[in-house]
Amino acid sequence: MDRVEEITVAIDQLPPEEYRRFVKWFREREQAEWDRQIDADSAAGKLDFLFAEADSESGDGSLRDCEVGHG
């Protein structure tokens, strides 16, 4: 059995409260990793096309507001 399988089995055996704590920790960890990646991509100029697109759409009046759900 490899490490991922061992972890999967261990997670499956957690009592509900410990499982909720694990899920909370994992989600926070994933969000922090996402934030680091976005920051790195932005610093490297990989997102500049998005700013250019927004500027263009703002200039020609086609930029729309949107609602983003967080869950």
C-alpha positions as CSV (number, residue, x, y, z in Angstrom):
1,M,0.0,0.0,0.0
2,D,1.4,3.4,-0.9
3,R,1.2,6.6,1.2
4,V,-1.8,8.0,-0.5
5,E,-3.7,4.7,0.1
6,E,-2.6,4.7,3.7
7,I,-3.8,8.3,4.1
8,T,-7.1,7.5,2.4
9,V,-7.7,4.6,4.8
10,A,-6.8,6.8,7.8
11,I,-9.2,9.6,6.6
12,D,-12.0,7.1,6.1
13,Q,-11.6,5.9,9.7
14,L,-11.7,9.4,11.3
15,P,-14.6,10.2,13.6
16,P,-16.9,12.9,12.3
17,E,-15.4,15.8,14.4
18,E,-11.8,14.9,13.4
19,Y,-12.9,14.5,9.8
20,R,-14.4,18.1,9.9
21,R,-11.1,19.4,11.4
22,F,-9.1,17.6,8.6
23,V,-11.4,19.0,5.9
24,K,-11.0,22.5,7.3
25,W,-7.2,22.2,7.4
26,F,-7.1,20.8,3.9
27,R,-9.3,23.5,2.4
28,E,-7.2,26.2,4.1
29,R,-4.0,24.6,2.8
30,E,-5.4,24.4,-0.7
31,Q,-6.5,28.1,-0.6
32,A,-3.1,29.2,0.6
33,E,-1.5,27.2,-2.2
34,W,-3.9,28.8,-4.7
35,D,-3.1,32.2,-3.4
36,R,0.7,31.6,-3.7
37,Q,0.3,30.4,-7.3
38,I,-1.8,33.4,-8.3
39,D,0.7,35.7,-6.7
40,A,3.6,34.0,-8.5
41,D,1.8,34.1,-11.8
42,S,0.9,37.7,-11.4
43,A,4.5,38.6,-10.5
44,A,5.7,36.8,-13.6
45,G,3.3,38.7,-15.8
46,K,1.2,35.6,-16.7
47,L,-2.0,37.5,-15.8
48,D,-1.3,40.7,-17.7
49,F,-3.5,39.6,-20.5
50,L,-6.5,39.7,-18.1
51,F,-5.8,43.3,-17.1
52,A,-5.4,44.2,-20.8
53,E,-8.7,42.5,-21.6
54,A,-10.5,44.3,-18.8
55,D,-9.0,47.6,-19.8
56,S,-10.2,47.0,-23.4
57,E,-13.7,46.0,-22.4
58,S,-13.9,48.9,-20.0
59,G,-12.9,51.3,-22.8
60,D,-15.5,50.0,-25.3
61,G,-18.3,49.7,-22.7
62,S,-18.6,45.9,-22.9
63,L,-17.2,45.2,-19.4
64,R,-19.8,43.7,-17.2
65,D,-20.1,43.2,-13.4
66,C,-20.3,39.7,-12.3
67,E,-21.1,38.0,-9.0
68,V,-18.6,35.5,-7.8
69,G,-19.8,32.9,-5.3
70,H,-17.5,31.8,-2.5
71,G,-18.2,28.5,-1.0
